[in-house]
Amino acid sequence: MPEMILKYEFTFEAAHQLPQVPPDHKCRRLHGHSFRVLVRVKGLVDETMGWVCDFADIRSAVSSLIETHLDHRFLNEVPGLENPTSENLAKWLWQRIKLVLPQLYEIEIGETCRTSCIFRG
C-alpha cells in the first residue's frame, strides 16, 4: 500500500534579527514576518480509520507550541533560537513536534510569499 502525505498549515507573526549576518545586511536590523508553517506527516492509511492520522492530532501537536513560544514574540529571545533563521526555526520546531507526532515527515517555513525552507529531520 502506498504512503500518503498530509499537510496542515499554521501561521504566526513574530519579529527577529539575524545576528550572524554582516552589520550592513538588512536582516541584521529588527524586522518582522507573517510566518507560514506547513507541517507534513507521512504514513500508511489505516484500513479501519481510513486516514494516516487525525488532522486534530497535527493541530494539537503544533498550535499550542506556536501560540506559547513563537506568536507575537521576538524570536531571538526564545531559548534555542538566538540565531532565528528559517533553517534554525524549522529544526527547532522539528525537535519538539517529532516527540508528539511520530509520523512527522517535513516542516516548511515561509518568511515571505516567495521564500521558504523545507526541513526533513
Stockholm file with secondary structure:
# STOCKHOLM 1.0

chainA/1-121         MPEMILKYEFTFEAAHQLPQVPPDHKCRRLHGHSFRVLVRVKGLVDETMGWVCDFADIRSAVSSLIETHLDHRFLNEVPGLENPTSENLAKWLWQRIKLVLPQLYEIEIGETCRTSCIFRG
#=GR chainA/1-121 SS CCCEEEEEEEEEEEEECCTTSCTTSGGGSCEEEEEEEEEEEEECCCTTTSSSSCHHHHHHHHHHHHHHHTTTEEGGGSTTCSSCCHHHHHHHHHHHHTTTCTTEEEEEEESSSSCEEEECC
#=GC SS_cons         CCCEEEEEEEEEEEEECCTTSCTTSGGGSCEEEEEEEEEEEEECCCTTTSSSSCHHHHHHHHHHHHHHHTTTEEGGGSTTCSSCCHHHHHHHHHHHHTTTCTTEEEEEEESSSSCEEEECC
//
